[in-house]
Amino acid sequence: MAQSQTPLGVWLHDNQRIQIEISPCADALCAKIVWLKYPNDARGMPRVDFRNPQAALRDRPLLNLRVLEGLRQTGDNSWEDGKIYNPDDGSEYRGRLSIGSDGNLLVRAYLLIPLFGRTFVWTRVH
C-alpha cells in the first residue's frame, strides 16, 4: 500500500524563477512565494504585483505573496477546490494538486473545468 505524502514544504516552480512554501491554513492548504530568482526589478526595487487587476494591490511585494489557498485534501495524494493566483498575468485560477509517483508536485491551474488548464511540475526544495 502506497504511503500518503504531504505537499507541505518548499517547492521550486517549473519556471525555475520562484519557490513556493505550502503550509496549513485552517482546514486547508495555502502557499506563498518565499524566494525569487530575480527579487528586484530593473530599478533595483523589490518586485511587486504590478499586473494585479486591482490597482490598490499593485504595490504589494511578490515576496511572501499568497498565491495559493483553499486546497482541501480529497485523496491520499490529492488536494482540490483551491484558488491559484498568477502574478505573471494577474489572473486567478481554480486549482488542484497531486503528488506524482516520482515525488514531484503536479499543480493544475484551470478555468471552469480542469480540461481547460495547464499542469505545472514543482520539485521539492525542502
Phi, psi and chi 1 to 4 in degrees:
 res  aa     phi    psi   chi1   chi2   chi3   chi4
   1 MET       -  130.0 -174.6  164.0  131.3      -
   2 ALA   -71.8  137.7      -      -      -      -
   3 GLN   -83.7  140.0 -175.3  175.2    1.7      -
   4 SER   -65.8  136.2  178.3      -      -      -
   5 GLN  -107.0  167.0  -61.9 -178.6   37.8      -
   6 THR  -118.4  142.3  177.2      -      -      -
   7 PRO   -86.1   -1.7   31.5  -34.9      -      -
   8 LEU   -63.5  135.9  -59.9  178.4      -      -
   9 GLY   133.0 -165.8      -      -      -      -
  10 VAL  -107.5  134.4  178.4      -      -      -
  11 TRP  -127.7  144.0  -61.5   85.8      -      -
  12 LEU   -93.6  121.3  178.2   65.3      -      -
  13 HIS   -62.7  150.9 -169.2  -74.3      -      -
  14 ASP   -69.4   -9.1   64.1    4.3      -      -
  15 ASN   -80.8   -5.2   67.3   17.8      -      -
  16 GLN    64.2   10.8  -51.2  -73.7  -54.1      -
  17 ARG  -103.7  -16.5  -65.4 -177.0  -66.3  124.8
  18 ILE  -141.0  154.4   60.6  173.2      -      -
  19 GLN  -119.9  141.1  -69.5  178.6    6.4      -
  20 ILE  -123.3  133.2  -62.4  122.6      -      -
  21 GLU  -103.2  122.8 -179.0  177.3   23.7      -
  22 ILE   -97.6  131.6  -61.3  175.8      -      -
  23 SER  -143.9  164.2   57.2      -      -      -
  24 PRO   -72.7  142.1   10.4   -9.5      -      -
  25 CYS  -135.1  104.0  -68.8      -      -      -
  26 ALA    56.4 -121.0      -      -      -      -
  27 ASP  -101.5   20.9   60.7  -14.2      -      -
  28 ALA  -138.1 -172.7      -      -      -      -
  29 LEU  -113.3  148.7  -62.2  178.9      -      -
  30 CYS  -138.7  170.6   61.7      -      -      -
  31 ALA  -151.4  151.2      -      -      -      -
  32 LYS  -135.9  158.3   64.3 -178.2  178.5  178.7
  33 ILE   -76.2  125.0  -63.8  172.3      -      -
  34 VAL  -116.5   -7.0  -65.5      -      -      -
  35 TRP  -154.4  138.5  175.8   84.1      -      -
  36 LEU  -125.5  131.6  -64.1  162.7      -      -
  37 LYS   -61.3  -38.5 -175.6  173.6 -173.9  175.6
  38 TYR  -120.9   83.8  -53.5  106.1      -      -
  39 PRO   -71.7  -18.4   25.1  -32.0      -      -
  40 ASN  -117.4  151.3  -62.3  -37.5      -      -
  41 ASP   -82.8 -174.1   62.5   19.6      -      -
  42 ALA   -61.3  -23.8      -      -      -      -
  43 ARG   -89.0   -0.2  -61.7  173.0  -63.9  143.3
  44 GLY    84.9    8.2      -      -      -      -
  45 MET   -93.5  150.7  -59.0  -61.1  -67.6      -
  46 PRO   -57.2  137.7  -25.0   34.4      -      -
  47 ARG   -62.6  140.9  -68.7 -163.4 -177.7  -84.3
  48 VAL  -124.4  170.8  -64.8      -      -      -
  49 ASP   -82.4   56.0 -170.3   16.7      -      -
  50 PHE   -69.6  -13.0   72.7   93.8      -      -
  51 ARG   -94.4    4.5  -71.2 -164.6  172.8  102.7
  52 ASN   -62.3  134.5 -165.6  -60.7      -      -
  53 PRO   -66.7  -19.7   19.8  -27.6      -      -
  54 GLN   -93.5  111.6  -62.7  178.8   42.6      -
  55 ALA   -52.7  -36.4      -      -      -      -
  56 ALA   -66.5  -17.4      -      -      -      -
  57 LEU  -101.6   -1.3  -61.0  178.3      -      -
  58 ARG   -71.3  -13.7  -69.0 -179.3 -171.9  151.2
  59 ASP   -96.9    3.2  -71.3  -27.2      -      -
  60 ARG   -67.8  134.6  -46.6 -171.2  -80.5 -174.1
  61 PRO   -64.6  143.9  -15.6   25.2      -      -
  62 LEU   -71.7  -34.2  -71.7 -175.9      -      -
  63 LEU   -64.8  127.0 -160.7   57.6      -      -
  64 ASN    74.4   11.0  -66.3  -46.4      -      -
  65 LEU   -73.6  130.0  178.8   67.9      -      -
  66 ARG   -72.8  124.6 -174.9  178.9  -74.3 -170.4
  67 VAL  -119.8   -4.4  -68.2      -      -      -
  68 LEU  -148.2  138.2 -173.1  150.2      -      -
  69 GLU  -157.6  159.3   62.4 -173.9   -5.7      -
  70 GLY    79.4    9.5      -      -      -      -
  71 LEU   -74.7  126.2  -76.3  161.0      -      -
  72 ARG  -115.3  140.0  -60.2 -175.4 -169.7  -72.0
  73 GLN   -67.7  130.0 -170.3  160.9   11.0      -
  74 THR  -120.6   -4.5   55.8      -      -      -
  75 GLY  -165.7 -177.4      -      -      -      -
  76 ASP   -55.4  -43.8  -76.8  -14.9      -      -
  77 ASN  -130.5   36.2  -66.7  -48.2      -      -
  78 SER  -142.5  145.6   60.4      -      -      -
  79 TRP  -137.0  138.4  -67.6 -101.1      -      -
  80 GLU  -139.1  179.9  -63.1 -176.8    9.2      -
  81 ASP    68.4   26.1  -58.8  -36.2      -      -
  82 GLY   -97.8  174.7      -      -      -      -
  83 LYS  -122.4  138.1  -66.1  178.6 -176.9  174.6
  84 ILE  -122.3  126.3  -62.0  172.8      -      -
  85 TYR  -101.6  129.5  174.5   69.7      -      -
  86 ASN  -108.8  105.1 -179.4   -3.5      -      -
  87 PRO   -68.9  -15.2   18.4  -25.1      -      -
  88 ASP   -65.8  -32.3  -76.5  -14.2      -      -
  89 ASP  -124.0   -0.5   65.2   10.0      -      -
  90 GLY    71.7   19.7      -      -      -      -
  91 SER  -109.2  152.9  -63.7      -      -      -
  92 GLU  -108.7  137.9 -173.3  172.6  -88.2      -
  93 TYR  -125.5  159.7  -60.9   89.5      -      -
  94 ARG   -77.3  156.7  -64.7  176.8   70.9 -175.7
  95 GLY  -150.9  155.7      -      -      -      -
  96 ARG  -148.8  160.0   65.9 -177.3 -172.1 -175.3
  97 LEU  -144.8  157.3   55.8   89.7      -      -
  98 SER  -148.4  158.8   60.3      -      -      -
  99 ILE  -101.6  122.8  -61.0  175.1      -      -
 100 GLY   -74.7  168.3      -      -      -      -
 101 SER   -63.2  -21.7   58.7      -      -      -
 102 ASP   -87.8    0.8   58.6    2.1      -      -
 103 GLY    89.2   -6.4      -      -      -      -
 104 ASN   -76.1  156.8  -72.9  -28.6      -      -
 105 LEU   -96.9  126.1 -164.4   61.2      -      -
 106 LEU  -100.6  113.0  -53.8  173.0      -      -
 107 VAL  -108.9  117.5 -179.5      -      -      -
 108 ARG  -104.6  117.8 -176.4   78.3  177.1  167.1
 109 ALA  -109.4  132.3      -      -      -      -
 110 TYR  -153.5  164.7   59.0   94.1      -      -
 111 LEU  -108.3  137.4  -62.4  169.6      -      -
 112 LEU    62.4  -72.6  -56.9  175.4      -      -
 113 ILE  -131.1  155.0   60.3  172.5      -      -
 114 PRO   -55.5  -26.0  -27.3   35.1      -      -
 115 LEU   -57.9  -34.0  177.0   65.8      -      -
 116 PHE   -96.4   67.0  -58.5  123.9      -      -
 117 GLY  -160.2 -165.1      -      -      -      -
 118 ARG  -142.2  142.5  179.1  173.3  172.2 -156.3
 119 THR  -103.7  131.4  -61.1      -      -      -
 120 PHE  -109.6  143.6  -60.5   90.4      -      -
 121 VAL  -108.4  115.8  178.7      -      -      -
 122 TRP  -104.0  142.6  -64.0   -1.3      -      -
 123 THR  -110.9  144.0   52.7      -      -      -
 124 ARG   -70.0  132.1 -173.3  178.4  -68.0  -81.8
 125 VAL   -94.0  -53.2  175.7      -      -      -
 126 HIS  -166.4      -   53.8   76.1      -      -
